[in-house]
Amino acid sequence: MVPAHAAPGKSKDKREIKAREAFAEGRYEDALDIFAKLYAEKLHPTYLRNIGRCYQNLKMPDKAINAFRDYLRQGKDITVAEKNEIEGYIAEMESLKKRQEEEAAAKAPPAPPPPPAPLPVPAAPPQDEKTAPPAVDFAGKPEPARPEPEPPFYKKGWFWSVVGVAVVAGVLGGLYAGGVFSPAGQCPSGTTCKDLGGSQ
């Protein structure tokens, strides 16, 4: 592990020593807090490099990349070897960022499939009154089926049977009353019976 760099010159700030100790012990959050305060007070670019190294070890690539790039912009006495080292850190953090994004995408639940397209409604065939389904009222309850109207009584068979019997009975009654059906050899009183075949 590359240790955190000390700011150039003889620093008498004990916080810097504590920050480097925390970094060496793997307490990167503690070291980060101290380096951030030191940079806010002194604005020395070396603290940016150390802040980037803390974020690098905390697996926070975006913040590490930002700190390293700020260091490269602000550092005036950076050697070629150190610049190459920092650019290597940036490349490492970009690779880590890509891996983290791929892992997050793999863990994300799959998007739900789109809903199926509605099926076309077929046109209803024409229906006559006898086969039409019962009507539905607004409450959604089917109305009771209406009974078909009965034909008038004079169109029913029983009516004509009764009429036929009455006509036959009337005709027979009239013939009987007229004497057409009297017993043989007897004539009603006061009348003369004549046989069609001859006289009596």
Backbone as CSV, one residue per row, in Angstrom:
resi,resn,N_x,N_y,N_z,CA_x,CA_y,CA_z,C_x,C_y,C_z
1,MET,0.846,-1.173,0.000,0.000,0.000,0.000,0.890,1.233,0.000
2,VAL,0.581,2.169,-0.880,1.353,3.416,-0.934,0.876,4.306,0.192
3,PRO,1.777,4.784,1.045,1.340,5.618,2.163,0.868,6.973,1.682
4,ALA,0.086,7.643,2.525,-0.345,8.999,2.209,0.864,9.909,2.225
5,HIS,0.865,10.869,1.319,1.996,11.792,1.218,1.867,12.901,2.242
6,ALA,3.016,13.336,2.715,3.033,14.481,3.622,3.140,15.741,2.799
7,ALA,2.564,16.801,3.296,2.710,18.080,2.610,4.175,18.484,2.666
8,PRO,4.670,19.140,1.606,6.088,19.511,1.592,6.432,20.457,2.748
9,GLY,7.668,20.434,3.118,8.105,21.262,4.236,7.878,20.540,5.546
10,LYS,8.399,21.081,6.573,8.252,20.468,7.897,6.935,20.925,8.506
11,SER,5.943,20.045,8.486,4.641,20.383,9.031,4.644,20.121,10.526
12,LYS,4.194,21.118,11.268,4.123,20.971,12.712,2.706,20.596,13.150
13,ASP,1.808,20.400,12.161,0.404,20.077,12.484,0.314,18.596,12.821
14,LYS,-0.035,18.316,14.062,-0.128,16.922,14.508,-1.270,16.183,13.811
15,ARG,-2.247,16.919,13.303,-3.371,16.277,12.609,-2.899,15.540,11.360
16,GLU,-1.895,16.090,10.693,-1.394,15.430,9.494,-0.767,14.079,9.839
17,ILE,-0.063,14.016,10.945,0.531,12.751,11.382,-0.581,11.748,11.711
18,LYS,-1.635,12.235,12.419,-2.751,11.354,12.753,-3.447,10.842,11.493
19,ALA,-3.583,11.696,10.498,-4.240,11.301,9.252,-3.423,10.222,8.556
20,ARG,-2.090,10.397,8.496,-1.259,9.384,7.845,-1.266,8.074,8.620
21,GLU,-1.338,8.156,9.936,-1.424,6.933,10.751,-2.755,6.209,10.489
22,ALA,-3.841,6.975,10.447,-5.155,6.366,10.189,-5.165,5.708,8.810
23,PHE,-4.568,6.376,7.808,-4.511,5.803,6.463,-3.709,4.504,6.473
24,ALA,-2.568,4.497,7.156,-1.709,3.311,7.210,-2.413,2.155,7.922
25,GLU,-3.302,2.448,8.874,-4.019,1.411,9.608,-5.295,0.966,8.895
26,GLY,-5.608,1.579,7.753,-6.805,1.193,7.008,-8.063,1.895,7.487
27,ARG,-7.916,2.903,8.340,-9.067,3.690,8.790,-9.225,4.874,7.840
28,TYR,-9.700,4.551,6.624,-9.705,5.550,5.551,-10.717,6.682,5.792
29,GLU,-11.811,6.401,6.442,-12.786,7.460,6.711,-12.223,8.477,7.700
30,ASP,-11.516,7.968,8.726,-10.895,8.891,9.687,-9.830,9.741,8.994
31,ALA,-9.005,9.097,8.184,-7.959,9.831,7.460,-8.579,10.851,6.518
32,LEU,-9.667,10.475,5.836,-10.339,11.377,4.900,-10.842,12.625,5.606
33,ASP,-11.456,12.449,6.782,-11.966,13.610,7.524,-10.842,14.597,7.842
34,ILE,-9.710,14.070,8.290,-8.591,14.958,8.676,-7.994,15.630,7.442
35,PHE,-7.763,14.864,6.351,-7.174,15.459,5.141,-8.101,16.532,4.547
36,ALA,-9.410,16.299,4.610,-10.352,17.289,4.071,-10.275,18.587,4.870
37,LYS,-10.175,18.500,6.208,-10.063,19.706,7.030,-8.746,20.433,6.757
38,LEU,-7.669,19.667,6.619,-6.366,20.281,6.339,-6.376,20.994,4.990
39,TYR,-7.000,20.372,3.980,-7.052,21.019,2.661,-7.898,22.295,2.728
40,ALA,-9.011,22.253,3.467,-9.876,23.432,3.579,-9.125,24.592,4.235
41,GLU,-8.210,24.288,5.164,-7.461,25.340,5.855,-6.249,25.816,5.061
42,LYS,-5.510,24.894,4.429,-4.211,25.238,3.846,-4.208,25.272,2.323
43,LEU,-5.210,24.648,1.677,-5.349,24.623,0.208,-4.091,24.100,-0.487
44,HIS,-3.423,23.151,0.130,-2.234,22.576,-0.518,-2.677,21.371,-1.348
45,PRO,-2.258,21.268,-2.642,-2.720,20.189,-3.509,-2.358,18.785,-3.040
46,THR,-1.317,18.630,-2.234,-0.949,17.298,-1.756,-2.095,16.670,-0.964
47,TYR,-2.861,17.506,-0.260,-4.006,16.968,0.475,-5.063,16.403,-0.488
48,LEU,-5.181,17.001,-1.664,-6.114,16.463,-2.670,-5.696,15.062,-3.094
49,ARG,-4.396,14.861,-3.264,-3.902,13.531,-3.632,-4.258,12.524,-2.543
50,ASN,-4.060,12.924,-1.280,-4.354,12.026,-0.167,-5.870,11.784,-0.040
51,ILE,-6.666,12.815,-0.290,-8.124,12.645,-0.276,-8.536,11.640,-1.353
52,GLY,-7.932,11.773,-2.546,-8.219,10.821,-3.627,-7.854,9.398,-3.258
53,ARG,-6.707,9.242,-2.547,-6.283,7.893,-2.141,-7.261,7.303,-1.108
54,CYS,-7.811,8.142,-0.228,-8.795,7.641,0.743,-10.053,7.164,0.016
55,TYR,-10.559,7.975,-0.917,-11.748,7.573,-1.684,-11.465,6.319,-2.513
56,GLN,-10.242,6.213,-3.018,-9.856,5.039,-3.811,-9.969,3.776,-2.963
57,ASN,-9.496,3.835,-1.722,-9.549,2.665,-0.849,-10.945,2.417,-0.289
58,LEU,-11.789,3.436,-0.285,-13.178,3.267,0.145,-14.071,2.800,-1.003
59,LYS,-13.482,2.555,-2.171,-14.219,2.082,-3.362,-15.296,3.081,-3.789
60,MET,-14.922,4.358,-3.779,-15.821,5.428,-4.218,-15.183,6.103,-5.433
61,PRO,-15.349,5.489,-6.624,-14.573,5.925,-7.783,-14.830,7.359,-8.234
62,ASP,-16.064,7.823,-8.241,-16.327,9.177,-8.738,-15.580,10.228,-7.914
63,LYS,-15.653,10.113,-6.585,-14.997,11.102,-5.724,-13.484,10.983,-5.818
64,ALA,-12.983,9.762,-5.959,-11.535,9.579,-6.098,-11.042,10.219,-7.399
65,ILE,-11.756,9.974,-8.496,-11.354,10.545,-9.796,-11.343,12.069,-9.729
66,ASN,-12.379,12.664,-9.110,-12.433,14.126,-9.008,-11.242,14.673,-8.218
67,ALA,-10.917,14.020,-7.100,-9.800,14.491,-6.272,-8.473,14.363,-7.021
68,PHE,-8.259,13.245,-7.717,-7.004,13.062,-8.470,-6.879,14.088,-9.596
69,ARG,-7.964,14.355,-10.300,-7.901,15.337,-11.400,-7.645,16.750,-10.866
70,ASP,-8.271,17.067,-9.717,-7.994,18.374,-9.108,-6.523,18.479,-8.714
71,TYR,-5.974,17.383,-8.219,-4.554,17.381,-7.847,-3.663,17.627,-9.067
72,LEU,-3.964,16.952,-10.182,-3.156,17.142,-11.391,-3.274,18.584,-11.913
73,ARG,-4.437,19.212,-11.751,-4.608,20.590,-12.214,-3.860,21.591,-11.320
74,GLN,-3.903,21.342,-9.999,-3.347,22.332,-9.069,-1.871,22.108,-8.742
75,GLY,-1.415,20.864,-8.872,-0.020,20.587,-8.521,0.946,21.215,-9.516
76,LYS,1.953,21.943,-8.987,2.891,22.640,-9.868,4.201,21.884,-10.023
77,ASP,4.581,21.118,-9.057,5.875,20.438,-9.092,5.706,18.928,-9.253
78,ILE,4.675,18.477,-10.006,4.424,17.052,-10.163,5.393,16.503,-11.206
79,THR,6.077,15.428,-10.857,7.018,14.807,-11.789,6.249,13.945,-12.793
80,VAL,6.910,13.564,-13.863,6.291,12.706,-14.874,5.903,11.361,-14.258
81,ALA,6.766,10.814,-13.432,6.494,9.524,-12.797,5.258,9.622,-11.901
82,GLU,5.152,10.732,-11.139,3.995,10.872,-10.258,2.724,11.097,-11.071
83,LYS,2.843,11.853,-12.167,1.668,12.070,-13.033,1.176,10.740,-13.597
84,ASN,2.120,9.897,-14.032,1.748,8.577,-14.557,1.085,7.727,-13.470
85,GLU,1.597,7.858,-12.247,1.016,7.104,-11.127,-0.432,7.547,-10.885
86,ILE,-0.679,8.857,-10.875,-2.029,9.379,-10.628,-2.968,8.989,-11.770
87,GLU,-2.475,9.054,-12.991,-3.308,8.643,-14.135,-3.636,7.149,-14.069
88,GLY,-2.718,6.352,-13.531,-2.999,4.936,-13.312,-4.112,4.747,-12.273
89,TYR,-4.097,5.593,-11.209,-5.172,5.532,-10.215,-6.522,5.884,-10.862
90,ILE,-6.503,6.907,-11.708,-7.748,7.328,-12.368,-8.289,6.193,-13.243
91,ALA,-7.391,5.545,-14.017,-7.818,4.435,-14.876,-8.386,3.295,-14.031
92,GLU,-7.741,3.037,-12.898,-8.227,1.974,-11.994,-9.627,2.310,-11.476
93,MET,-9.857,3.577,-11.112,-11.163,3.997,-10.589,-12.240,3.972,-11.684
94,GLU,-11.870,4.306,-12.908,-12.844,4.230,-14.016,-13.251,2.785,-14.271
95,SER,-12.299,1.863,-14.175,-12.604,0.446,-14.339,-13.507,-0.052,-13.204
96,LEU,-13.208,0.388,-11.962,-14.040,-0.004,-10.821,-15.462,0.537,-10.984
97,LYS,-15.566,1.781,-11.448,-16.892,2.384,-11.642,-17.713,1.582,-12.643
98,LYS,-17.075,1.159,-13.724,-17.777,0.367,-14.736,-18.250,-0.963,-14.155
99,ARG,-17.393,-1.624,-13.362,-17.775,-2.892,-12.732,-18.945,-2.706,-11.771
100,GLN,-18.881,-1.653,-10.994,-19.971,-1.395,-10.041,-21.298,-1.161,-10.765
101,GLU,-21.255,-0.441,-11.881,-22.484,-0.193,-12.650,-23.028,-1.492,-13.231
102,GLU,-22.136,-2.368,-13.724,-22.580,-3.658,-14.282,-23.192,-4.543,-13.196
103,GLU,-22.567,-4.547,-11.996,-23.106,-5.357,-10.893,-24.471,-4.833,-10.446
104,ALA,-24.596,-3.495,-10.406,-25.884,-2.921,-10.005,-26.959,-3.262,-11.027
105,ALA,-26.597,-3.226,-12.315,-27.576,-3.560,-13.355,-27.977,-5.030,-13.275
106,ALA,-27.006,-5.909,-12.922,-27.319,-7.343,-12.826,-28.230,-7.631,-11.632
107,LYS,-28.095,-6.834,-10.560,-28.921,-7.059,-9.372,-30.293,-6.436,-9.509
108,ALA,-30.436,-5.474,-10.391,-31.728,-4.791,-10.541,-32.760,-5.781,-11.072
109,PRO,-33.990,-5.698,-10.566,-35.029,-6.604,-11.081,-35.315,-6.298,-12.543
110,PRO,-35.620,-7.325,-13.333,-35.888,-7.079,-14.749,-37.139,-6.220,-14.918
111,ALA,-37.121,-5.435,-15.955,-38.288,-4.587,-16.247,-39.476,-5.470,-16.584
112,PRO,-40.652,-5.117,-16.083,-41.825,-5.946,-16.405,-42.122,-5.895,-17.895
113,PRO,-42.608,-7.012,-18.448,-42.921,-7.009,-19.884,-44.074,-6.067,-20.161
114,PRO,-44.109,-5.500,-21.362,-45.221,-4.605,-21.682,-46.533,-5.372,-21.676
115,PRO,-47.623,-4.705,-21.328,-48.913,-5.415,-21.320,-49.290,-5.858,-22.719
116,PRO,-49.981,-7.008,-22.837,-50.354,-7.483,-24.182,-51.343,-6.524,-24.826
117,ALA,-51.252,-6.453,-26.139,-52.170,-5.596,-26.888,-53.586,-6.160,-26.765
118,PRO,-54.578,-5.285,-26.627,-55.955,-5.795,-26.512,-56.394,-6.479,-27.791
119,LEU,-57.141,-7.560,-27.619,-57.640,-8.305,-28.771,-58.767,-7.526,-29.436
120,PRO,-58.839,-7.586,-30.766,-59.937,-6.867,-31.434,-61.279,-7.502,-31.082
121,VAL,-62.266,-6.658,-30.914,-63.608,-7.143,-30.570,-64.337,-7.472,-31.872
122,PRO,-64.764,-8.746,-32.045,-65.461,-9.089,-33.292,-66.838,-8.419,-33.332
123,ALA,-67.257,-8.091,-34.544,-68.568,-7.479,-34.716,-69.644,-8.508,-34.408
124,ALA,-70.661,-8.079,-33.691,-71.739,-8.995,-33.323,-72.616,-9.273,-34.539
125,PRO,-72.979,-10.551,-34.774,-73.859,-10.857,-35.908,-75.250,-10.288,-35.656
126,PRO,-75.965,-9.954,-36.715,-77.324,-9.429,-36.511,-78.208,-10.492,-35.871
127,GLN,-79.082,-10.055,-34.978,-79.944,-10.994,-34.255,-81.401,-10.579,-34.450
128,ASP,-82.241,-11.568,-34.607,-83.666,-11.246,-34.684,-84.222,-11.214,-33.263
129,GLU,-85.456,-10.830,-33.146,-86.039,-10.637,-31.828,-86.138,-11.934,-31.036
130,LYS,-86.259,-13.067,-31.736,-86.440,-14.339,-31.020,-85.155,-14.834,-30.388
131,THR,-84.009,-14.524,-31.017,-82.743,-15.041,-30.479,-81.959,-13.974,-29.740
132,ALA,-82.459,-12.750,-29.639,-81.722,-11.690,-28.963,-81.581,-12.025,-27.478
133,PRO,-80.434,-11.725,-26.880,-80.268,-11.978,-25.444,-81.131,-11.009,-24.652
134,PRO,-81.390,-11.323,-23.400,-82.221,-10.420,-22.596,-81.531,-9.077,-22.423
135,ALA,-82.316,-8.020,-22.360,-81.769,-6.678,-22.185,-81.216,-6.532,-20.770
136,VAL,-80.240,-5.647,-20.622,-79.630,-5.404,-19.319,-79.935,-3.977,-18.921
137,ASP,-80.385,-3.787,-17.669,-80.667,-2.421,-17.234,-79.374,-1.773,-16.755
138,PHE,-79.441,-0.509,-16.325,-78.240,0.231,-15.965,-77.567,-0.308,-14.721
139,ALA,-78.274,-1.023,-13.904,-77.663,-1.603,-12.704,-76.903,-2.875,-13.025
140,GLY,-76.951,-3.327,-14.266,-76.216,-4.517,-14.664,-76.976,-5.796,-14.454
141,LYS,-78.247,-5.715,-14.034,-79.035,-6.925,-13.812,-79.865,-7.196,-15.055
142,PRO,-79.874,-8.433,-15.521,-80.669,-8.716,-16.716,-82.160,-8.597,-16.428
143,GLU,-82.847,-7.986,-17.361,-84.305,-7.901,-17.234,-84.902,-9.276,-17.481
144,PRO,-86.025,-9.584,-16.806,-86.655,-10.883,-17.084,-87.140,-10.922,-18.529
145,ALA,-87.049,-12.113,-19.114,-87.469,-12.277,-20.512,-88.973,-12.028,-20.616
146,ARG,-89.339,-11.270,-21.599,-90.761,-10.967,-21.784,-91.439,-12.132,-22.483
147,PRO,-92.606,-12.587,-21.951,-93.299,-13.699,-22.629,-93.852,-13.231,-23.966
148,GLU,-93.831,-14.164,-24.912,-94.371,-13.821,-26.224,-95.886,-13.672,-26.107
149,PRO,-96.492,-12.691,-26.782,-97.950,-12.488,-26.682,-98.700,-13.688,-27.271
150,GLU,-99.799,-14.060,-26.573,-100.594,-15.190,-27.055,-101.426,-14.768,-28.256
151,PRO,-101.614,-15.689,-29.222,-102.475,-15.335,-30.361,-103.924,-15.183,-29.881
152,PRO,-104.750,-14.388,-30.575,-106.140,-14.226,-30.161,-106.880,-15.572,-30.173
153,PHE,-107.932,-15.646,-29.364,-108.633,-16.937,-29.182,-109.187,-17.482,-30.494
154,TYR,-109.585,-16.590,-31.424,-110.182,-17.097,-32.673,-109.142,-17.704,-33.605
155,LYS,-107.827,-17.598,-33.210,-106.804,-18.258,-34.026,-106.377,-19.591,-33.410
156,LYS,-107.007,-19.972,-32.311,-106.642,-21.225,-31.666,-107.539,-22.364,-32.160
157,GLY,-106.991,-23.556,-32.182,-107.703,-24.724,-32.719,-108.922,-25.109,-31.909
158,TRP,-108.845,-24.987,-30.580,-109.984,-25.403,-29.764,-111.225,-24.575,-30.055
159,PHE,-111.014,-23.268,-30.390,-112.165,-22.404,-30.682,-112.949,-22.929,-31.889
160,TRP,-112.251,-23.308,-32.945,-112.927,-23.784,-34.158,-113.544,-25.167,-33.958
161,SER,-112.951,-25.942,-33.057,-113.585,-27.246,-32.743,-114.942,-27.035,-32.085
162,VAL,-114.961,-26.083,-31.129,-116.229,-25.793,-30.451,-117.250,-25.247,-31.445
163,VAL,-116.817,-24.355,-32.327,-117.730,-23.787,-33.326,-118.280,-24.886,-34.234
164,GLY,-117.414,-25.801,-34.652,-117.855,-26.888,-35.542,-118.901,-27.762,-34.877
165,VAL,-118.665,-28.108,-33.605,-119.624,-28.958,-32.882,-120.958,-28.226,-32.738
166,ALA,-120.879,-26.918,-32.428,-122.125,-26.155,-32.251,-122.906,-26.085,-33.553
167,VAL,-122.219,-25.915,-34.665,-122.919,-25.839,-35.971,-123.582,-27.164,-36.291
168,VAL,-122.835,-28.260,-36.101,-123.403,-29.576,-36.397,-124.613,-29.849,-35.513
169,ALA,-124.506,-29.507,-34.217,-125.625,-29.733,-33.295,-126.834,-28.906,-33.685
170,GLY,-126.591,-27.670,-34.128,-127.697,-26.807,-34.539,-128.415,-27.332,-35.766
171,VAL,-127.599,-27.802,-36.727,-128.193,-28.340,-37.959,-129.008,-29.575,-37.626
172,LEU,-128.435,-30.469,-36.834,-129.160,-31.693,-36.490,-130.408,-31.369,-35.676
173,GLY,-130.288,-30.429,-34.769,-131.455,-30.054,-33.976,-132.561,-29.477,-34.846
174,GLY,-132.192,-28.685,-35.817,-133.176,-28.105,-36.727,-133.854,-29.162,-37.565
175,LEU,-133.079,-30.124,-38.057,-133.643,-31.194,-38.864,-134.575,-32.056,-38.015
176,TYR,-134.193,-32.303,-36.800,-135.034,-33.118,-35.944,-136.321,-32.391,-35.629
177,ALA,-136.187,-31.114,-35.354,-137.393,-30.340,-35.042,-138.306,-30.248,-36.248
178,GLY,-137.714,-30.250,-37.418,-138.524,-30.164,-38.636,-139.162,-31.499,-39.011
179,GLY,-138.922,-32.548,-38.279,-139.528,-33.832,-38.524,-138.799,-34.688,-39.501
180,VAL,-137.664,-34.300,-39.890,-136.926,-35.102,-40.866,-136.516,-36.410,-40.232
181,PHE,-136.287,-36.424,-38.991,-135.835,-37.648,-38.323,-136.934,-38.292,-37.495
182,SER,-138.280,-38.205,-37.894,-139.330,-38.867,-37.115,-139.261,-40.363,-37.313
183,PRO,-139.798,-41.155,-36.350,-139.767,-42.613,-36.476,-140.612,-43.061,-37.654
184,ALA,-140.250,-44.192,-38.231,-140.934,-44.712,-39.422,-142.395,-45.036,-39.132
185,GLY,-143.312,-44.617,-40.054,-144.741,-44.934,-39.937,-145.478,-43.996,-39.023
186,GLN,-144.854,-43.109,-38.414,-145.529,-42.187,-37.519,-145.381,-40.783,-38.053
187,CYS,-146.455,-40.072,-37.998,-146.452,-38.694,-38.432,-146.902,-37.864,-37.263
188,PRO,-146.440,-36.683,-37.171,-146.908,-35.820,-36.096,-148.398,-35.637,-36.222
189,SER,-149.045,-35.431,-35.098,-150.510,-35.328,-35.117,-150.938,-34.147,-35.951
190,GLY,-151.969,-34.376,-36.694,-152.538,-33.341,-37.533,-151.839,-33.147,-38.830
191,THR,-150.925,-34.091,-39.176,-150.195,-33.953,-40.449,-150.332,-35.226,-41.222
192,THR,-150.076,-35.147,-42.482,-150.118,-36.311,-43.360,-148.706,-36.614,-43.758
193,CYS,-148.293,-37.840,-43.518,-146.934,-38.255,-43.871,-146.932,-38.862,-45.238
194,LYS,-146.064,-38.499,-46.000,-145.958,-39.058,-47.338,-144.595,-39.685,-47.476
195,ASP,-144.646,-40.888,-47.989,-143.386,-41.568,-48.259,-142.955,-41.161,-49.637
196,LEU,-141.736,-40.983,-49.810,-141.252,-40.599,-51.127,-141.478,-41.693,-52.153
197,GLY,-141.627,-42.888,-51.662,-141.825,-43.992,-52.591,-143.294,-44.208,-52.934
198,GLY,-144.253,-43.575,-52.246,-145.654,-43.775,-52.557,-146.528,-43.211,-51.469
199,SER,-147.861,-43.355,-51.548,-148.768,-42.768,-50.556,-149.075,-43.794,-49.506
200,GLN,-149.557,-43.317,-48.373,-149.919,-44.200,-47.264,-151.399,-44.349,-47.217
